[in-house]
Amino acid sequence: LDKRVQGMVVHEPFLRDDGYPLKEWDVITRIGATPIDDQGMIKLGPSLRVRFQYLIQQVARDGRVPLTICEMRIADTPSSRANPACDTPRSSRISRRNSPG
């Protein structure tokens, strides 16, 4: 994973169902449009940081929370296709980006 990627590692997802969007070793990099740091904190101002859960009520719509996820998995991919930043969502709900490992 690229050093620029910050976020929280999913150690144990709530469900291990194939349809559940969070997988073990995923890195959650944003909640809504707000970046999450390696300690699970978000910035609310220049000198105020709070846990990311603070934003859940504000960004949740219809029981869903938009997250940007960097997926950690081992893949043999050409280096020209590598995208180490993993911070640009593909969709408005659960976004997954593959990171060569």
Buried (B, 14 or more C-beta within 10 A) or exposed (E): BEEEBBBBBBEEBEEEEEEEBBBEBBBBBBBBEBBBBEEBBBEEEEEEBEEBEBBEEEBEEEEEBBBBBBBBEEEEEEEEEEBBEBBEBEEEEBBBBBBBE
